[in-house]
Amino acid sequence: MNAQHTDRVVVTKNVTKEYKDNGVPVRAVQGIDLEIGRGEFTAIVGPSGSGKTTFLNVISGLDKATDGQVWLAGKQLSEMSGRELSDFRRDHIGFIFQAYNLIPVLTVTENVEYIMLLQGVHPGERRRRVSKILGELGLEGVENRFPTQLSGGQQQRVAVARAIVSEPALVLADEPTANLDSQTAIDLIDRMRELNESHGVTFIFSTHDTKIMERARRLIALKDGRIDTDEVRS
C-alpha cells in the first residue's frame, strides 16, 4: 500500500462486482474508488439495488471483487488466503446486523466477549473490557440475561458492544436500526456516535434510515453501483 494510504482504514481502487442473473452479467458495483479515514462516521446510502450491501461485503472480504483492489487496515485483501482473511476479519472488523445475530444460548456477557475468546484475550482483560463497554451502552444490570429476555433496542446495543469490544479498526453496520422504533433508533445512533468519538473507531453504515443520514459526518450516495455524491459534514 502506498504511504499516503497508511492513515486510511479502507481504500478501494476501481472496485467492480459482477453477478450472473440467469446467465446475464449484472454489475452490482461499478469501478468505485474510495478512501475512508480513521475515525470516520460514514453512511453509504441509496435505493434498493444501488449496490450498498454488495459494496460493504466486498470491502469486508465477505465477498470477492470481480475487478479492482481493496485495502483494509493497510492490507490488500486479494493477497490473503481464505484462512488469513477470516482471521484478519475477526481481528479488524466488527459487524452489526439488522437482525442482531446474538447467540441465544449465551448471556449478554458471553455474547460480548465471544470474539475476544476466539482471539485468546486473557479472562481478566475480557471482563474489564466487557464491563466498560456495557457501562458505556447503558446495559448495566443485564449482564447475565439471555437475548430473549431483552428488548430489541437492548439486543442491538449488545450487538454494538460485541462489535466494539475487541477494538477493531472498522465497524460495519448494515441497516442496524431497521427493526427499531424511532426513539430507540435515535438513542442507538447517538450512543454509536459517542463511541466513535471516545474510541476513535471507524463506522461505516449501509442504510435507508434518515436518522443515521442526519447524524453521519460523511454521506456517500450510490446509484447504479457507482458513487453519485460524496458529502462531508462538519
Summary of the structure (lengths in Angstrom):
residues: 234
radius of gyration: 17.6
end to end distance: 28.7
largest distance: 54.1
contacts: 744
relative contact order: 0.19
helix: 39%
strand: 29%
